[in-house]
Amino acid sequence: MVMYVGTFSKLNETDFFGTLDQGIDYGLENGLDRLIIDLSLNGGGHICTGMNLINYLFPTGPSWNPSDMPSSPLAQNLTRIAMTVSEQTEWTPSRWTGQNGEYFDDISWMIPGVTRQRGRFQRNFSQLIHLNCGGATEHPMRQLNPSQILILTHGFCGSTCAMFANHLHQFENVKTLVVGGTPNVPQGYSSFPGSEVLNSPEIFDQLDTLYQETWDMTCVDCLAPRRLITSAYFRICIREIFGPDASQSQTPLEYTFLPADYKMDNTLVTAQSIEEVWPIAATYFSD
């Protein structure tokens, strides 16, 4: 069986998981007990959709990769203010859960913070946190063990896609296959694993919800950045993500090379059609 997931964006999860149920049930009932998850050209999308797909495949598995946020003076100020407003922002405690599944209802997730080494400097970060997707429906699948699943990518899998692939590979021991790249050179199965980005003007809107008045260009000593006075657009990563050794490791996945278990060179045929890769990928399953 092949599950092609080209994006985690703009999916109707009811239709998505309903279709998966039908396809996987049909396959299992007809003796197809191995699953290729094709993530080629998947650049990410909505993180809760990725988390729900993890729960679908491994409903009793461990939590997904932990992350943290900078605990700068601005972030600490925003966290305190977020406690006083009803609208949810990235600095609202109830948006996050801790390493042991505990829910936050105070500033302890951000303040006083945890010291981590970044380059030559020590920086302050929040506790390790997990996004609380707020009652997202779990869709448990008839269980396949990790040896019956193979992740297929071109190495471009990023953001939510990287979170999903990294979780299955590092926490569940699902094998990975990367196609293409430079011959005889190890290649990662994922690219940028940044856990969450905010777009402009969204980031400024959230700051203004927390009384930062980013439209006021006369403020010269404000901690929060000012709105851009041009039509320029940017995205900023606000969280870094870790692997399963997060409680011991100081290194986020952004600075970690994760090579694929298997690497397959392209041919003129497979380079033009991912469907031509599928029967070859099936030969990489462990017996």
Beta strands, then each sheet from edge to edge (+ up, - down):
strand 1: 2-4
strand 2: 35-38
strand 3: 67-68
strand 4: 96-97
strand 5: 114-118
strand 6: 121-125
strand 7: 130-131
strand 8: 149-153
strand 9: 175-179
strand 10: 196-199
strand 11: 235-241
strand 12: 262-264
sheet 1: 1+ 2+ 8+ 9+ 12+
sheet 2: 3+ 11- 10+
sheet 3: 4+ 7-
sheet 4: 5+ 6-
end
